[in-house]
Amino acid sequence: MSKNITIIPPSEGRSDTLRVAAYCRVSTALEEQESSYASQIRSYTELISQHEGWELVDIYADEAASGTKTDKREDFNRLLADCRKGKIDRVLVKSISRFSRNTKDCLAALRELMRLGVTVQFEKENIDTGTLTTELMVSVSGSLAQQESMSISQNIRMGYRRRMERGEFIASSPPYGYRNAGGGRLEIVPEEAEVIRWVFESYLNGQGIVAIAEEMNRRGVPKKHGEAAWIPYAVACWLRNEKYTGNTLCQKTFTTGFPYISVKNRGEVDQFYIENSHPAIISQEIFDKVQALRKKKKAPASAPSKFPLTRKMICGKCGATFYRTVDRHGANNWVCSGHKDGNRNGKGACPNLSVRERDIYTAFIRMYNKLRLHEGIILRPALDQMEALESAVQRENPAMLEVNRAIAQATEQNYKISKLRASGLLDADACAAKLATLDAQLTQLRAKRRRLLRNDDISEMADALRQTVETLHQGPEQMDEFDEELFNEMVEKIAVDIDHVLRFRLRGGFDVAEPLWRESR
C-alpha cells in the first residue's frame, strides 16, 4: 500500500503585536489615590506606546492595603479573568511586592499565567517569566519569601517597640534566677537567685570568673536547661546583666535590614531603660561596684586587643610562633618568626609573611557565626563519635562506673541541700557543714576519676568539645564584633597556612578552616 502524504500549508501566523496590560497598586489615601492612579496610567501608556509591537489593553489597579489577599483585589481578579479569556499576552508589574505579598497566591497566579501563555515582567527585580527556567522560578519564590519575611519582621519590630515604650517588654527567655510568671511578669527562682548573689559577692571578694565557674561545677550547681557544665563566659554574662537589679535595658542590639543580622546598638536606634520592670535579685549598689571592678580589670582602651592572640598563633608552614608588630600605618600585624629568624640564621626565610590582626578577628567572627548556625551538622557529629568511644571505654572499666555513680549521688545530695537552705527549711550552719563535706567528697571522687582517665585522651577531648558546644549555646546568636572572652573559651591555637587560610584549633581538638579575607584599611 502506497503512502499518501498531504502537505498542510501554514495558517495565518499569530499577530506580531503583543497585547500588553499593566498591574499596579495605588495608595489608600483618597487625596493621593487619583494622582497615583493617573501617574501610573500615564507612565505605562507612554512605555507601551513607545515600544514597537506592543498594544495597551488596560491598566489594572487595586488599593495597596488589599495586597495580602487575592479575594479582595478586584482588579487583580479582573486581570486574571481577562488573561483566561485570551485578551492579554503580557503583563507589566513594577515589582513582585506589587503583584502579591503572599507567596502561595503569587506563585499560583504566575504558574497559571505561564500555562495560559501570558508572560509577566517585574521591573524592579528584572525578571521576565517568558525566559524563566526552573532555577529562575526558584529565584522568584525566594524574592517573594524575602518580601514576606521583611513585612512580618517589620510588624514584629513595631510590636516590640510599642511594648518597650509602654515599659511592658520582657524577654521570652528569662535569665538564670527568673522564670516567666505569665502576663508579661518575671518572678524570682529562690535557689537560682541564691547562686546569682553568691557569684556577685564572690567576684567582689576577688574571685575571677574562671574560679567561680570551677567552684560552681565542684558544688554541682544545677543549670537552667540541664547543660553539661558551667563555663566562665556564662559567669561574665551574669556580671554585666542589668536585669538582676530589677531594671531592663531594651534594644541593646538591633536587627539590620535583609539579610537580617543582629548588631550592637551604638546609638543607631532608640534604647529604652525600664526601671522596676521586675523584682531585683541584687542591689544597684552591688551591680555598680561589680561594673567598676570589671572595668578596672580590663586592658586599657588604647590597647584592647593586645593579648588575645598571644601564644596562640603558629605558622602552618614552618611551625614557628607568630609575634605582634605595629606597621607605619598604626595597624597591628602578626608576623611569622620563621620568616625573620630564617634570614638571620641562614636557614632561609619562611615564605609566610604577616597577617593583620583585625583580619584574624574578622575570620573568627565568621567562623563563630557558621558554627552557631550549623553546630548540629559541624560539631555535633564529632561530639557524638567521641561520646560513643568514651562510653565504650567506661563500660569496660567497672571502677569507672562505680566512681561515676558516686559522683552523681554526691552531686544530687549537694543540689537538694542547696535547695533546702535557699527555702529556709534547714539551718544555715548545718547546711554549710554538710556542703563542705560533700565538696571534699566530690574533690576526692573527681581526683580518682582523673587517675582512671589519665591515659584516656578521648574523655579529655570529649569534655573540651562539650565545653566548646556549650560556649556556642550560651554565646550570642550572631556575633558582629570580636569577643575576647568567647575567643579564649573556644580557641586553643590558630595555624596560619601559606594559602591564606586560618585553621582554628578548638578546645577538644576540632579544626575549623576559615579563609583569610583581607579588608581595606
C-alpha positions in Angstrom: 0.0 0.0 0.0 1.4 3.3 -1.1 1.7 6.1 1.5 -0.3 9.3 0.9 1.4 12.4 2.1 -0.7 15.6 2.3 1.1 18.9 2.7 -0.8 21.2 5.1 0.1 24.8 4.3 0.8 27.1 7.3 -2.2 29.0 8.7 -2.0 32.7 9.1 0.5 33.4 11.9 -0.2 35.0 15.1 0.0 38.7 15.0 3.4 40.1 16.0 1.6 42.7 18.1 1.7 41.9 21.8 -1.4 42.8 23.8 0.1 44.3 27.0 -1.6 45.1 30.3 -0.1 46.7 33.4 -1.0 45.9 37.0 -0.3 48.3 39.9 -1.4 49.1 43.4 -2.3 52.7 44.4 -2.3 54.5 47.7 -5.3 54.0 50.0 -5.2 57.7 50.9 -8.1 59.3 48.9 -6.1 62.5 48.2 -3.2 60.5 46.8 -5.2 57.8 45.0 -6.3 59.8 42.0 -2.8 61.3 41.3 -1.1 58.0 41.9 -3.5 56.2 39.5 -3.3 58.9 36.9 0.5 58.9 37.1 0.8 55.2 36.6 -1.6 55.2 33.7 0.4 57.9 32.1 3.7 56.1 32.7 2.5 52.8 31.4 0.7 54.3 28.5 3.9 56.1 27.4 6.0 53.0 28.0 3.8 50.6 26.0 3.0 53.1 23.2 6.7 53.8 22.6 7.5 50.1 22.5 7.3 48.8 18.9 4.9 45.8 18.6 3.1 46.5 21.9 -0.6 47.4 22.3 -2.1 48.6 25.5 -5.1 46.5 26.7 -5.8 48.1 30.1 -4.3 49.3 33.4 -5.5 47.3 36.4 -5.1 48.8 39.8 -6.0 47.9 43.4 -5.6 49.7 46.7 -2.3 49.0 48.4 -3.9 47.9 51.7 -5.5 44.9 50.0 -2.3 43.4 48.8 -2.2 40.4 51.1 -5.4 38.6 50.0 -6.3 38.0 46.3 -10.0 37.6 47.1 -10.2 41.3 48.0 -8.3 42.5 45.0 -11.0 43.2 42.4 -8.8 44.4 39.6 -6.2 41.6 40.1 -9.0 39.1 39.7 -10.3 41.0 36.6 -6.8 40.8 35.2 -6.7 37.0 35.7 -10.1 36.7 34.1 -9.1 38.7 31.0 -6.0 36.5 30.7 -8.1 33.4 30.8 -10.3 34.9 28.0 -7.2 35.3 25.9 -7.3 39.1 25.8 -3.7 39.6 27.2 -0.3 38.3 26.1 1.9 40.2 28.6 1.6 41.9 32.0 3.9 44.6 33.3 4.3 45.0 37.1 6.6 47.4 39.0 7.8 44.7 41.4 6.9 41.4 42.9 5.7 43.0 46.1 3.1 45.0 44.0 1.9 41.8 42.3 1.3 39.9 45.6 2.6 39.9 49.1 1.5 36.3 49.7 4.0 33.7 48.3 1.5 31.0 47.8 -1.0 33.1 45.9 1.6 34.8 43.8 3.3 31.5 42.7 -0.1 30.0 41.9 -1.0 33.0 39.7 2.3 33.0 37.9 2.1 29.3 37.1 -1.5 29.7 35.8 -0.4 32.6 33.6 2.5 30.7 32.3 0.2 27.8 31.3 -2.0 30.3 29.5 1.0 31.6 27.6 0.9 35.0 29.4 4.3 36.4 30.4 4.9 38.7 33.4 7.7 41.2 33.6 8.8 42.5 37.0 10.6 45.8 36.5 12.4 46.2 39.9 13.7 42.6 40.0 14.4 42.5 36.2 12.6 39.2 36.0 10.7 38.1 32.9 8.7 34.9 33.2 8.9 34.4 29.5 12.5 33.4 29.9 12.2 31.7 33.3 13.9 28.4 33.9 13.1 26.3 36.9 16.1 27.8 38.7 14.8 31.3 38.0 11.4 30.4 39.2 13.1 29.5 42.5 14.6 33.0 42.5 11.1 34.4 42.2 10.0 32.3 45.1 13.0 33.5 47.1 12.2 37.1 46.3 8.7 36.6 47.4 9.7 34.9 50.6 12.2 37.7 51.3 9.4 40.3 50.8 7.0 38.4 53.0 9.7 37.9 55.7 10.6 41.6 55.7 6.9 42.5 56.1 6.4 40.1 59.0 9.7 41.2 60.7 8.6 44.9 60.4 5.3 44.1 62.1 7.1 42.2 64.9 9.6 45.0 65.4 6.8 47.6 65.6 5.0 45.5 68.2 8.2 45.2 70.3 8.8 48.9 70.1 5.3 49.7 71.3 5.7 47.3 74.2 9.0 48.8 75.1 7.6 52.3 75.0 4.9 51.2 77.5 7.5 49.5 79.7 6.0 46.1 79.1 8.8 44.4 77.1 10.0 41.2 78.8 12.4 38.8 77.1 10.8 35.5 76.1 13.7 33.6 77.6 14.2 34.9 81.2 17.8 34.9 82.6 19.0 32.5 85.2 17.4 33.4 88.5 14.0 34.2 87.0 11.0 32.4 85.4 8.0 33.7 83.5 5.0 34.2 85.8 2.5 34.9 83.0 1.1 38.2 82.0 4.5 39.5 80.9 5.8 39.3 84.5 9.1 37.7 85.8 9.3 36.1 89.2 12.4 35.1 91.2 13.5 31.4 91.4 14.8 31.4 95.0 17.5 28.7 94.7 18.8 30.2 91.4 18.8 33.7 92.9 20.9 32.4 95.8 23.5 31.4 93.2 23.4 34.8 91.5 24.0 36.6 94.8 26.9 34.3 95.6 28.5 34.9 92.2 28.4 38.7 92.6 29.7 38.5 96.1 32.5 36.2 95.1 33.6 38.5 92.3 33.7 41.5 94.6 35.7 39.4 97.1 38.4 38.8 94.4 37.5 35.6 92.7 37.8 35.6 88.9 35.2 34.2 86.5 37.2 31.0 85.8 37.5 30.2 89.6 33.8 31.0 90.1 32.8 28.6 87.2 35.0 25.9 88.6 33.6 26.3 92.1 30.0 26.1 90.7 30.9 22.8 88.9 32.6 21.5 92.0 29.4 22.2 94.0 27.2 20.7 91.4 25.1 23.8 90.9 22.3 22.8 88.6 21.9 24.5 85.3 18.6 26.0 83.9 18.3 23.7 81.0 20.4 20.8 82.1 23.5 21.8 80.1 26.8 20.0 80.7 28.9 22.3 82.8 29.3 26.0 83.9 31.8 28.0 81.8 33.4 31.3 82.6 31.6 33.1 79.8 28.2 32.4 81.5 29.5 34.0 84.7 30.8 37.0 82.7 27.3 37.5 81.2 25.7 37.4 84.6 28.0 40.0 86.0 27.1 42.5 83.2 23.4 41.8 83.1 21.4 44.8 84.5 18.3 42.7 84.8 19.5 41.4 88.1 18.9 44.9 89.5 15.2 44.7 88.6 15.7 47.1 85.6 15.7 46.3 81.9 17.7 48.0 79.1 15.8 47.2 75.9 17.3 47.1 72.4 21.0 46.6 73.3 21.2 45.1 69.9 19.0 45.7 66.8 18.4 43.8 63.6 19.5 45.3 60.3 17.6 45.1 57.0 17.5 41.9 54.9 19.5 39.8 55.3 18.8 40.0 59.0 21.9 40.5 61.2 21.8 41.3 64.9 24.3 44.1 65.6 25.3 46.0 68.7 23.3 49.2 69.2 25.8 52.1 69.2 23.1 54.8 69.1 21.7 53.9 65.7 18.2 53.2 67.2 16.5 54.1 70.4 17.1 52.3 73.6 14.5 52.0 76.4 15.6 51.8 80.1 12.7 50.4 82.1 13.1 50.8 85.9 11.5 48.4 88.3 10.4 46.2 85.5 10.6 43.1 87.7 11.8 42.0 91.2 15.5 42.6 91.9 18.0 39.9 92.9 20.9 42.2 93.7 21.0 45.9 94.6 22.0 48.6 92.2 24.9 49.5 94.5 26.4 46.0 94.3 25.9 45.9 90.5 27.7 49.3 90.1 30.6 48.1 92.2 31.0 45.0 90.0 30.9 47.1 86.8 33.6 49.3 88.3 35.7 46.3 89.2 35.2 44.7 85.7 36.3 48.0 84.1 39.4 48.1 86.3 40.4 44.6 85.4 40.1 45.2 81.6 43.0 46.2 79.5 43.4 49.9 78.7 41.1 51.2 76.0 44.1 52.2 73.9 45.2 48.6 73.5 42.0 46.4 73.8 43.3 43.6 71.7 46.9 43.3 72.8 46.8 39.9 74.5 44.1 37.6 72.9 46.4 36.1 70.2 49.5 35.8 72.3 50.9 32.2 72.3 48.0 31.1 70.1 49.4 31.9 66.6 51.6 29.4 64.9 52.9 29.0 61.3 51.3 26.2 59.3 54.3 26.1 57.1 57.3 26.0 59.4 55.7 25.6 62.8 57.2 28.8 64.3 55.3 31.1 66.5 53.9 34.5 65.4 54.8 37.7 67.1 52.9 41.1 67.1 54.2 44.2 65.4 52.7 47.6 64.5 53.2 48.9 61.0 53.8 52.5 59.8 50.0 53.0 59.5 49.5 52.1 63.1 47.8 48.7 62.3 48.6 45.6 64.4 50.1 42.7 62.5 51.2 39.2 63.4 54.5 38.0 61.8 56.0 34.5 61.4 59.1 34.4 63.5 60.5 31.8 61.0 60.4 34.5 58.3 62.7 36.8 60.3 64.8 34.2 62.1 65.4 32.2 58.9 67.1 35.1 57.3 69.2 35.7 60.4 70.5 32.2 60.9 70.9 31.4 57.2 68.3 28.6 57.0 66.2 30.6 54.6 63.1 32.7 55.4 59.7 31.0 55.8 57.5 32.3 52.9 54.7 33.0 55.4 54.7 36.7 55.9 52.3 38.8 58.1 48.6 38.7 58.9 46.7 41.8 60.0 45.2 41.4 63.5 41.8 42.7 62.5 41.6 40.2 59.6 42.1 37.4 62.1 39.4 38.7 64.4 37.0 39.0 61.4 37.8 35.4 60.4 37.0 34.3 64.0 33.7 36.2 63.8 32.8 34.4 60.5 33.8 31.0 61.9 31.8 31.6 65.1 28.7 32.6 63.2 28.9 29.5 60.9 29.3 27.2 63.9 26.5 28.9 65.8 24.2 28.4 62.8 25.3 24.9 61.8 26.5 23.4 65.0 24.2 20.4 64.5 26.0 19.4 61.3 29.5 20.5 62.1 30.3 19.9 65.8 27.6 17.5 66.9 28.6 14.5 64.8 32.2 14.8 66.1 31.0 15.0 69.7 28.6 12.1 69.2 31.5 9.9 68.0 33.7 11.0 70.9 31.0 10.3 73.4 30.3 6.8 71.9 34.0 6.0 72.3 34.0 7.4 75.8 31.1 5.3 76.8 32.6 2.2 75.3 35.8 2.7 77.3 33.9 3.4 80.5 31.7 0.3 80.1 34.8 -1.9 80.1 36.0 -0.3 83.4 33.9 -1.3 86.5 35.9 1.0 88.7 35.0 3.9 86.4 31.3 3.1 86.6 31.4 3.0 90.4 33.1 6.4 90.6 30.6 7.9 88.2 27.7 6.6 90.3 29.2 8.1 93.4 29.8 11.5 91.8 26.2 11.5 90.6 24.9 10.7 94.1 27.0 13.3 95.8 26.1 15.9 93.2 22.4 15.2 93.7 22.7 15.5 97.5 24.6 18.8 97.1 21.7 20.1 94.9 19.0 19.0 97.4 20.8 20.6 100.4 21.3 23.8 98.5 17.5 24.0 97.7 16.6 23.3 101.4 19.0 26.1 102.5 17.5 28.5 100.0 14.0 27.8 101.2 15.0 28.2 104.9 14.0 24.6 105.9 17.5 23.8 107.1 19.8 25.6 109.5 22.4 27.6 107.5 25.3 26.4 109.6 24.3 22.7 109.4 23.9 23.1 105.6 27.3 24.7 105.3 29.0 21.9 107.2 27.2 19.2 105.1 28.1 21.0 101.8 31.7 21.3 102.9 31.8 17.5 103.5 30.2 16.8 100.1 32.6 19.2 98.4 35.6 17.3 99.9 34.0 14.0 98.8 33.4 15.3 95.3 37.0 16.5 95.1 38.3 13.1 96.0 36.0 11.3 93.6 37.0 13.5 90.7 40.6 13.1 91.5 40.1 9.3 91.5 38.2 9.6 88.2 41.1 11.7 86.7 43.6 8.9 87.7 41.4 6.3 86.0 41.2 8.5 82.9 44.8 9.6 82.9 45.6 7.5 79.8 42.2 8.2 78.2 42.6 11.1 75.8 39.1 10.5 74.4 37.4 11.6 77.6 39.6 14.7 77.9 38.8 15.7 74.3 35.1 15.0 74.7 35.0 17.2 77.8 36.7 20.0 75.9 34.5 19.7 72.9 31.4 19.6 75.1 32.5 22.8 76.7 33.0 24.4 73.2 29.5 23.4 72.2 28.2 24.8 75.5 30.0 28.0 74.9 28.3 28.3 71.5 24.9 27.7 73.1 25.5 30.4 75.7 27.0 32.9 73.2 25.1 35.4 71.0 23.1 34.0 68.0 25.0 36.4 65.8 28.4 37.9 66.6 29.2 41.3 65.0 32.3 42.3 66.9 35.2 40.4 68.3 34.5 38.9 71.8 37.8 38.2 73.7 36.1 36.1 76.4 34.4 33.9 73.8 37.6 33.6 71.8 39.6 32.4 74.8 36.9 29.9 75.7 36.8 28.4 72.3 40.2 28.7 70.5 43.3 26.7 71.5 45.6 27.5 68.6 45.5 29.2 65.2 47.6 27.9 62.4 48.3 30.3 59.5 48.6 28.4 56.3 50.6 29.7 53.3 47.4 29.7 51.1 45.8 32.5 53.2 43.7 30.1 55.3 43.4 30.1 59.1 43.0 26.8 60.9 41.3 27.4 64.2 42.0 24.5 66.7 39.0 24.5 69.0 39.2 23.1 72.5 38.5 19.4 72.1 40.9 19.0 69.1 38.4 20.1 66.4 39.9 22.0 63.5 37.9 24.6 61.5 39.4 26.2 58.4 38.4 29.8 57.5 39.8 31.8 54.5 41.6 34.9 55.4 39.9 37.9 53.8 42.0 41.0 53.7 39.9 44.0 54.5 40.7 47.5 53.2 42.4 49.8 55.6 
